[in-house]
């Protein structure tokens, strides 16, 4: 697939037989952005047929163990696989110290350039594969925690073939000039790019990480293609969810509806749910397009 999401682990805090700890691979034209890296993520990458050497960046939402304990091992495995090009690792304050201490006590340093960025709220990064990533603050208790809004790089504009034909244009070099924003002349008539060129929509993926309901999610997810939202519990456990800094499936659906997202993915599922159907049922009361993340499942956004 050209663009899509592979769910590597979808459980909350404790792995189960069917769900590993949080990790999401955003695949784009052969490169991968990894969102969170719970213990076991590198094994899931192997199961999914994704080489760690394809990683362009790793984005960590917060420094709870179930989201970050897999990172030191993954970094070391990449060196053993021969990685030599730079890797961007970004996340909240404390990320550099965590990796520094892991390196100190294991006596291992990467033989490839490791660029670690500790982000500020609403800070934007352009990732090595061209994606724009915005770290937005979420509410997961006292510890700094972020979600991420990922926007794919600008796509090559598309020629409206019907409009082009009516103007006497045929596929060829003139199409390329128009797509570059240059006007062309045919039979003495000036044809401007806006006469036939249409901008291609860009995919936006929003991942909340762990959070109780908060307005920042709605703000970050406005008009998104996909919202991957903390849905740890069903709404009958809303009080417990919010006390622990988490959301219910109903909370996720309400945020998705208010933000006008195209698709909602329920994520970070408590181990108490062998069958996620109750989560799915309550979310679908609010939002028409909902799926529950399953480990190793692929969400194809562009084949």
CORTARA-V385612 format. One record per run of one state. SS is the DSSP state (alpha for helix, beta for strand, coil for the rest). FROM is the first residue (numbers start at 1). TO is the last residue. If there is no record, write none. Layout:
# CORTARA-V385612
SS;FROM;TO
SS;FROM;TO
This chain:
# CORTARA-V385612
coil;1;2
beta;3;9
coil;10;10
beta;11;11
coil;12;22
beta;23;28
coil;29;30
beta;31;35
coil;36;40
alpha;41;47
coil;48;51
alpha;52;54
beta;55;59
coil;60;64
alpha;65;68
coil;69;70
alpha;71;80
coil;81;86
beta;87;91
coil;92;94
alpha;95;106
coil;107;113
beta;114;118
coil;119;123
beta;124;126
coil;127;131
beta;132;137
coil;138;138
beta;139;139
coil;140;145
beta;146;151
coil;152;157
beta;158;159
coil;160;160
alpha;161;166
coil;167;172
alpha;173;179
coil;180;183
beta;184;186
coil;187;188
beta;189;191
coil;192;192
alpha;193;196
beta;197;198
coil;199;203
beta;204;207
coil;208;211
beta;212;212
coil;213;214
alpha;215;221
coil;222;225
beta;226;230
coil;231;232
beta;233;233
coil;234;234
alpha;235;243
coil;244;247
beta;248;248
alpha;249;259
coil;260;262
beta;263;267
coil;268;268
beta;269;269
coil;270;276
alpha;277;284
coil;285;289
beta;290;292
coil;293;297
beta;298;302
coil;303;303
